[in-house]
Every structure is written in structure tokens, then in C-alpha cells.
């Protein structure tokens, strides 16, 4: 895979040190995908950007990663 393809993918970094994980940073593609600026995204709860249909599944994945 070309390194350029990786940098063109939406990427988000979560702060998992709080009781409610929040977005710590995101790249330009992630901001474009959701239509927000980086300032609007940083500090938002992770659930804000996940479909309600997938929140419980995403929470299980996060718990698995933290263990």
C-alpha cells in the first residue's frame, strides 16, 4: 500500500484517560468526512461520531482494547 493512501484516510485519536473517552485529535480527512473543523471535533465525546446502531459494538471494542 502506498504511504500516500494511508495519509489520505480519515484518522482520529481518542483520549482514553477520562471516564468518557473524548477526541484528542483528528486529521483533515476526518474533519472533512464529518463536516467539522478540528476545533469543533477536539474534546467531543467519541459517541458523537458513531451511528447509534453501532455504539454498543464500538464500546465493546474500546473495552477490549483497554484491557
C-alpha positions as a Markdown table, in Angstrom:
| # | Residue | x | y | z |
|---|---|---|---|---|
| 1 | Unk | 0.0 | 0.0 | 0.0 |
| 2 | Unk | 1.3 | 3.4 | -0.9 |
| 3 | Unk | 2.1 | 5.6 | 2.1 |
| 4 | Unk | 0.1 | 8.4 | 0.4 |
| 5 | Unk | -3.1 | 6.2 | 0.7 |
| 6 | Unk | -2.6 | 6.0 | 4.5 |
| 7 | Unk | -2.3 | 9.8 | 4.8 |
| 8 | Unk | -5.5 | 10.2 | 2.8 |
| 9 | Unk | -7.6 | 8.1 | 5.2 |
| 10 | Unk | -9.7 | 9.7 | 8.0 |
| 11 | Unk | -7.8 | 9.3 | 11.3 |
| 12 | Unk | -8.9 | 10.2 | 14.8 |
| 13 | Unk | -7.1 | 9.9 | 18.1 |
| 14 | Unk | -9.1 | 9.4 | 21.3 |
| 15 | Unk | -8.2 | 10.4 | 24.9 |
| 16 | Unk | -9.0 | 7.3 | 26.8 |
| 17 | Unk | -7.8 | 8.6 | 30.2 |
| 18 | Unk | -11.2 | 10.1 | 31.1 |
| 19 | Unk | -14.4 | 8.3 | 32.2 |
| 20 | Unk | -16.0 | 9.4 | 28.8 |
| 21 | Unk | -13.4 | 9.0 | 26.0 |
| 22 | Unk | -13.1 | 12.2 | 24.0 |
| 23 | Unk | -11.5 | 13.0 | 20.7 |
| 24 | Unk | -7.9 | 14.3 | 21.3 |
| 25 | Unk | -7.1 | 15.0 | 17.6 |
| 26 | Unk | -8.1 | 14.2 | 14.0 |
| 27 | Unk | -6.6 | 14.7 | 10.6 |
| 28 | Unk | -8.0 | 16.9 | 7.9 |
| 29 | Unk | -9.7 | 14.0 | 6.1 |
| 30 | Unk | -11.6 | 13.0 | 9.3 |
| 31 | Unk | -12.8 | 16.6 | 9.7 |
| 32 | Unk | -13.9 | 16.7 | 6.1 |
| 33 | Unk | -15.8 | 13.4 | 6.4 |
| 34 | Unk | -17.9 | 14.8 | 9.2 |
| 35 | Unk | -18.0 | 18.4 | 8.1 |
| 36 | Unk | -16.5 | 19.9 | 11.2 |
| 37 | Unk | -13.3 | 21.9 | 11.9 |
| 38 | Unk | -10.7 | 20.4 | 14.1 |
| 39 | Unk | -11.6 | 22.9 | 16.9 |
| 40 | Unk | -15.2 | 21.6 | 16.8 |
| 41 | Unk | -14.1 | 18.0 | 17.0 |
| 42 | Unk | -11.5 | 18.1 | 19.7 |
| 43 | Unk | -12.9 | 17.4 | 23.1 |
| 44 | Unk | -16.1 | 15.9 | 21.8 |
| 45 | Unk | -17.3 | 12.5 | 23.2 |
| 46 | Unk | -16.4 | 9.6 | 20.8 |
| 47 | Unk | -20.1 | 8.6 | 20.6 |
| 48 | Unk | -20.9 | 11.9 | 18.8 |
| 49 | Unk | -19.4 | 10.5 | 15.6 |
| 50 | Unk | -20.7 | 6.9 | 15.7 |
| 51 | Unk | -24.1 | 5.8 | 14.5 |
| 52 | Unk | -26.4 | 4.9 | 17.4 |
| 53 | Unk | -26.7 | 1.4 | 15.8 |
| 54 | Unk | -23.0 | 0.7 | 16.4 |
| 55 | Unk | -22.4 | 2.4 | 19.8 |
| 56 | Unk | -22.7 | -0.8 | 21.9 |
| 57 | Unk | -20.4 | -2.7 | 19.5 |
| 58 | Unk | -17.9 | 0.2 | 19.4 |
| 59 | Unk | -18.0 | 0.3 | 23.3 |
| 60 | Unk | -17.1 | -3.4 | 23.4 |
| 61 | Unk | -14.2 | -2.9 | 21.1 |
| 62 | Unk | -12.9 | 0.0 | 23.1 |
| 63 | Unk | -13.2 | -2.0 | 26.3 |
| 64 | Unk | -11.3 | -4.9 | 24.7 |
| 65 | Unk | -8.5 | -2.6 | 23.6 |
| 66 | Unk | -8.2 | -1.1 | 27.1 |
| 67 | Unk | -7.9 | -4.5 | 28.8 |
